[in-house]
Amino acid sequence: MLDTLRKLNPGLPFYSVSDPEFAAYGRVIKEMDLSDLATAVAALPMPEKGQSAYEPSIDSLEKCPSAAEVSRVLYGEMPTQAGCCWGYNTQMNALEWHQGSEINLAVGEPLVLLLATLFDLENGKLDASKVKAFVLEPGKAIEVYGTTLHYCPCQVSDNGFRCLVCLPKGTNTDLKLPHEDKRLTANNKWLLAHEDCTSLLESGAVAGITGENWVVRY
């Protein structure tokens, strides 16, 4: 798959999360079995073709025993939430980050994460040439560090993608107070939109990514 993606996407570096290049962005989780969460994610109905969905907290996921273990083992007993991002997407459009790591698990199909780091920003802007693509294989869980910029996964098959998303509790929920930093678009969610992504800019997102608005071709 990597060879095919590299041929179809010249200019966008492709790796597996198992490659050494991923170390700057996160790590593969080997100490936990998240199969019950994978089963619960697989049971979620897919959105309509061409659409993607994100729910920060899903009851059927949070009832899984390993959801509590994620909180205990990976977050040191901090309160966490278990949600999902799933559906259909092929374009970067924006990148976001959080205070604290994010746990991702691909279910059913491989998916691609487009990543950069806070250290790649220059004067608050990101040149899209700094972005790298990482394939997350189904059944493999990763920790994405808080310094890593990420956004909606991209599909590598017509079947779309399903991605478990565990985060500190309250992340990606509605803000209740005014904030000077307009990149803060939800609780614990700072976001930079690509300057060509009209839909996000019209919703008030800050334009902070220049260059290619990457599309993953498969």
C-alpha positions in Angstrom: 0.0 0.0 0.0 2.8 2.5 0.8 4.4 2.0 -2.6 1.0 2.7 -4.3 0.3 5.8 -2.2 3.8 7.2 -2.8 3.4 6.8 -6.6 -0.1 8.4 -6.6 0.9 11.3 -4.3 4.2 12.7 -5.4 5.4 15.5 -3.1 3.7 14.1 0.0 6.0 11.9 2.0 4.3 8.6 3.1 5.3 6.4 6.0 3.8 3.8 8.3 3.3 4.6 11.9 5.7 1.7 12.5 8.5 3.6 10.7 11.1 5.6 12.7 9.8 8.8 11.2 6.7 8.6 13.3 8.7 9.1 16.6 8.5 12.9 16.3 4.7 12.7 16.2 3.7 9.8 18.4 4.2 6.2 19.3 2.6 2.8 18.7 0.7 1.5 21.7 1.8 -2.1 22.5 0.9 -2.4 26.2 -3.0 -2.5 25.8 -5.7 -4.6 24.2 -8.4 -2.3 22.7 -10.3 -5.0 20.9 -13.6 -4.3 22.7 -13.3 -0.6 21.7 -12.6 -1.7 18.1 -15.8 -3.9 18.1 -17.9 -1.0 19.4 -16.4 1.4 16.8 -17.2 -1.2 14.0 -20.9 -1.2 15.1 -21.4 2.5 14.5 -23.4 3.2 11.3 -21.4 5.0 8.6 -22.3 8.5 7.5 -23.6 9.1 4.0 -21.0 8.8 1.2 -18.8 11.8 1.0 -19.5 12.8 4.6 -17.5 12.4 7.8 -18.7 12.6 11.4 -17.0 13.2 14.8 -18.4 12.6 18.2 -16.1 13.3 21.2 -18.0 11.1 23.6 -20.0 8.0 22.6 -21.7 6.0 25.3 -21.2 2.6 23.7 -17.5 3.2 23.6 -17.2 4.6 27.1 -18.9 1.5 28.5 -16.1 -0.7 27.2 -13.7 -1.9 29.9 -10.6 -0.8 28.0 -11.9 2.8 27.9 -11.4 2.9 31.6 -8.0 1.3 31.1 -7.0 4.0 28.7 -7.7 6.5 31.4 -5.8 4.5 34.0 -2.8 3.4 32.0 -2.3 6.0 29.3 -3.5 9.1 31.1 -2.5 8.3 34.7 -6.1 8.3 35.9 -7.0 11.7 34.3 -10.6 11.8 33.2 -10.9 10.9 29.5 -13.5 10.5 26.8 -13.9 7.9 24.1 -15.3 9.0 20.8 -14.9 8.4 17.1 -14.1 10.1 13.8 -15.5 8.1 10.8 -16.8 8.4 7.3 -15.3 9.6 4.1 -12.5 12.2 3.5 -9.5 12.6 1.2 -8.3 16.2 1.9 -6.3 17.9 4.6 -8.2 21.3 4.9 -7.0 22.1 8.4 -4.8 20.9 11.3 -5.5 21.1 15.0 -3.8 20.3 18.3 -4.7 19.7 22.0 -3.1 20.1 25.4 -2.5 16.4 26.0 -2.1 13.3 23.8 -4.8 11.7 21.6 -5.3 8.0 21.3 -6.2 6.7 17.8 -7.2 3.2 16.6 -8.0 2.3 13.0 -10.9 -0.1 12.7 -11.8 -2.2 9.6 -9.8 -0.3 7.0 -6.4 1.4 7.0 -6.4 5.2 7.2 -4.0 8.1 6.6 -3.1 10.8 9.1 -1.7 14.0 7.8 0.7 15.4 10.5 3.0 18.2 11.3 4.3 19.6 14.6 4.0 22.9 16.6 7.7 23.2 16.0 7.0 23.5 12.2 5.1 26.7 12.7 6.8 30.0 11.6 5.2 33.2 12.8 2.0 31.2 13.5 1.8 29.8 10.0 2.5 26.4 8.6 3.9 25.7 5.1 2.1 22.5 3.9 5.4 21.2 2.7 6.2 20.3 6.3 3.2 17.9 6.4 3.9 14.1 6.3 1.4 11.3 5.8 1.3 8.2 8.0 -0.7 5.0 7.4 -2.4 3.6 10.4 -3.2 -0.1 9.9 -6.5 -1.5 11.2 -6.2 -2.9 14.7 -3.1 -0.7 15.5 -3.4 1.9 18.2 -1.2 5.0 18.5 -0.6 7.8 20.9 -0.5 11.2 19.0 1.5 13.7 21.1 0.1 17.0 22.2 2.7 18.8 20.0 1.4 17.1 16.9 -0.9 18.8 14.4 -3.6 16.5 13.0 -7.1 16.5 11.7 -9.7 14.3 10.1 -8.2 11.1 8.8 -8.1 10.3 5.1 -9.5 7.1 3.6 -7.5 4.8 1.4 -10.4 2.7 0.2 -14.0 3.4 -1.1 -15.2 1.9 2.2 -14.1 5.1 4.1 -12.4 5.0 7.5 -13.2 4.5 11.2 -10.9 5.9 13.9 -11.3 5.7 17.6 -10.5 9.0 19.3 -9.7 9.1 23.1 -8.8 12.5 24.6 -8.8 14.3 27.9 -12.4 14.7 29.0 -14.2 17.8 27.6 -11.9 18.2 24.6 -13.7 19.3 21.4 -16.8 20.4 23.3 -18.3 23.9 23.1 -16.5 26.9 24.6 -18.2 28.8 27.4 -16.0 31.9 27.7 -14.6 34.5 25.3 -11.0 33.9 24.2 -8.4 36.2 22.6 -6.8 33.4 20.7 -9.1 32.9 17.7 -7.4 29.6 16.9 -9.2 28.1 19.8 -12.4 26.8 18.2 -13.6 24.4 21.0 -12.5 23.2 24.4 -8.8 22.2 24.2 -8.9 22.5 20.4 -6.6 24.9 18.5 -7.1 24.9 14.8 -5.5 26.4 11.7 -7.4 26.2 8.4 -5.8 26.0 5.0 -6.1 29.4 3.3 -8.1 27.7 0.4 -10.7 26.0 2.7 -13.6 28.4 2.2 -16.0 26.5 4.3 -13.8 26.6 7.5 -12.8 30.2 6.9 -16.5 31.3 6.5 -17.2 29.6 9.9 -14.6 31.8 11.5 -11.5 29.6 11.4 -8.1 31.2 11.3 -6.2 30.8 8.0 -2.8 29.5 8.9 -1.8 26.9 6.4 -0.2 27.8 3.0 0.9 25.8 0.1 -0.7 22.6 -1.1 -4.0 21.6 0.5 -3.1 17.9 0.3 -5.5 15.4 -1.3 -4.8 11.7 -0.6 -5.2 9.7 -3.8 -5.5 5.9 -3.6 
